[in-house]
Every structure is written in C-alpha cells, then in structure tokens.
Amino acid sequence: MRRFAATVPLVIPATLACVLLSACQESTRPTLPTVIINGRVWHVEIADTPAKRAAGLSGRSRLGPDRGMLFVFERPRVLEFVMRGCVIPLDIAFIDEDMRIIRTCTMHVERDQSNLTVYSSVSPALYALEVPAGTLACVDVKEGDPVTFANVPALAKSPSE
C-alpha cells in the first residue's frame, strides 16, 4: 500500500502534462484551406502546380457538398477548363485578382472525350474554384460577389494581401 501511495503524486502531474500537451497539439493541427462566398464555406484542395492543375478532379467518383478544389495561377489570364476524365458534374467560379467572382458555369460530364466543351473565364482570372454542381446556385453566387480565403498557402493568396 505504501508503494502505491508514493507513486500517486507522480502519476497525476504526468497525466495532467500529457492532457495539456495533447490539447496544445490539437490546436496546432493544420486546418484545411477554405474558400468562403456569401457565407458558404468550402474546404478545398489546392492545385497550384501544372501537374495538379492538369489532374484537377479527374477520376473522382464523388465530392462532398462542402468540398472542392482551388486552382491557383501565377498571374491573371483568361482561364479555360474542360471536363477531361471527370465523372461528376461540377460548378466552376472564376475569381479575379481583386477576389471577386467574374464568371460561373456548370460543367457537365461529357461522354465524348474527343470533343470537350471549353469553359472560359472570358476575362483574366487568378483562381478557379470547382465545387459540386448546383452548390453555387444554392448560395446565389453571381458575378461581383467577394471571395475570402482562409488557411490558403501564401502562393494562393491575392497579390494585394
């Protein structure tokens, strides 16, 4: 009994230290990058290299309602997207360097991969956001709406930030 009583004062501080340490580690876990438009939050993957942009969401059989992909480009330019290898319909929002929506489109799955529809930003864009089809309309996203990023890597922030 004496041995047990002697170890209790050592166990309690050690346990408390572990609990506090794990709480600190939880608060430093990386948070998913997010895009916010009209109060709606999408957790996104970042496509900021030519290889990631080329792959995009091709081959994905599903995409959660609050998930998407943010395509990031080095400089503003007219962007063009196609649905190569995509098996789920998507909405796309083109975003300019002022963090405003400049155009949205719903991109449909295309069986004929030899003659794909081109979806263009029409005017220079720095970003493109792909989300499940229909979600942009549900949030009433339209041209001119402001866009906010959170937890997006430095390369993917607006040049004015």
C-alpha positions in Angstrom: 0.0 0.0 0.0 2.8 2.3 0.8 4.4 1.8 -2.6 1.1 2.8 -4.4 0.7 5.9 -2.2 4.2 7.0 -3.1 3.6 6.8 -6.9 0.2 8.6 -7.0 1.7 12.1 -6.6 3.9 11.3 -9.6 1.2 9.9 -11.8 -1.2 12.8 -11.5 1.2 15.5 -12.7 2.4 13.3 -15.5 -1.1 12.6 -16.7 -2.0 16.3 -16.5 1.0 17.2 -18.6 0.0 14.6 -21.3 -3.5 16.0 -21.4 -2.3 19.6 -21.7 0.3 18.7 -24.3 -2.3 16.9 -26.5 -4.6 19.9 -26.2 -1.8 22.1 -27.5 -1.1 19.8 -30.3 -4.7 19.7 -31.4 -4.8 23.5 -31.7 -1.8 23.4 -33.9 -3.1 20.8 -36.3 -3.2 22.1 -39.9 -6.6 23.4 -40.9 -7.9 22.7 -44.4 -7.8 25.6 -46.8 -11.2 27.2 -47.2 -12.9 29.4 -49.7 -15.9 31.5 -48.5 -18.5 33.0 -50.7 -21.8 34.5 -49.5 -21.2 32.9 -46.1 -20.8 29.4 -47.6 -17.6 27.6 -46.7 -15.9 25.0 -48.9 -12.9 23.1 -47.7 -10.6 22.8 -50.7 -7.6 21.1 -52.1 -5.1 23.4 -53.7 -4.0 22.9 -57.3 -1.0 25.2 -57.6 1.4 23.3 -59.9 0.9 22.4 -63.6 0.6 18.7 -62.7 -2.0 19.3 -60.0 -4.0 21.7 -62.3 -3.9 19.2 -65.1 -5.2 16.4 -62.9 -7.8 18.5 -61.2 -10.8 16.5 -60.0 -10.5 13.9 -62.8 -11.4 10.4 -61.9 -13.2 11.4 -58.6 -16.5 9.5 -58.2 -17.8 11.8 -55.6 -17.2 15.1 -53.9 -18.7 16.2 -50.6 -21.1 19.1 -50.6 -18.6 21.3 -48.7 -15.5 20.2 -50.6 -13.8 21.5 -53.7 -10.6 22.3 -55.5 -9.0 25.8 -55.8 -6.8 26.2 -58.9 -4.2 28.9 -58.4 -2.3 30.5 -61.2 0.9 32.7 -61.1 -0.7 35.7 -62.9 -4.1 36.7 -64.1 -5.1 35.4 -67.5 -8.0 34.0 -69.4 -8.5 30.6 -68.0 -10.0 27.6 -69.9 -11.2 24.4 -68.3 -12.6 21.1 -69.8 -14.1 18.1 -68.1 -11.4 15.6 -69.2 -11.8 12.4 -67.2 -14.4 13.9 -64.9 -17.3 11.6 -63.9 -19.2 14.0 -61.7 -20.7 17.4 -62.8 -19.1 20.4 -61.3 -19.7 24.2 -60.8 -16.7 26.5 -61.5 -16.3 30.0 -60.3 -13.6 32.1 -61.9 -12.1 34.6 -59.4 -10.0 37.7 -60.4 -7.0 39.2 -58.6 -9.4 41.5 -56.6 -11.0 38.4 -55.1 -14.3 38.9 -56.9 -16.3 36.3 -58.9 -16.0 37.2 -62.6 -17.9 34.2 -64.0 -19.6 30.9 -63.0 -20.5 27.9 -65.1 -21.9 24.4 -64.5 -19.7 21.9 -66.2 -21.5 18.7 -67.3 -20.0 15.2 -67.6 -19.1 14.5 -71.2 -19.2 11.0 -72.7 -17.3 12.1 -75.8 -13.9 12.9 -74.5 -12.6 13.7 -78.0 -14.7 16.9 -78.4 -14.8 18.6 -74.9 -16.7 21.8 -74.1 -14.4 24.6 -73.1 -15.4 26.7 -70.1 -13.7 30.0 -70.1 -13.3 32.8 -67.6 -13.7 35.2 -70.6 -11.6 37.9 -68.8 -8.4 37.5 -66.7 -8.7 35.3 -63.6 -6.1 34.3 -61.0 -8.1 31.5 -59.4 -10.8 29.0 -60.3 -12.9 27.1 -57.7 -14.5 23.8 -58.6 -17.3 22.5 -56.3 -20.2 20.0 -56.8 -22.7 21.1 -59.4 -25.6 23.1 -58.1 -23.9 24.4 -55.0 -23.1 27.8 -56.4 -26.7 28.4 -57.4 -27.9 27.3 -53.9 -25.8 30.1 -52.4 -26.8 32.5 -55.2 -23.2 33.1 -56.2 -23.0 35.7 -59.0 -20.6 38.0 -60.8 -19.1 40.6 -58.5 -19.5 38.6 -55.3 -16.5 38.9 -52.9 -14.4 35.8 -52.1 -12.4 35.1 -49.0 -9.7 32.6 -48.4 -8.7 31.1 -45.1 -5.7 28.9 -44.4 -4.7 29.0 -48.0 -0.9 28.8 -48.6 1.0 32.0 -49.4 1.3 31.3 -53.1 -2.5 31.1 -53.3 -3.3 34.5 -51.7 -4.3 37.6 -53.6 -1.3 39.7 -54.7 -2.8 42.7 -52.9 -2.6 40.8 -49.5 
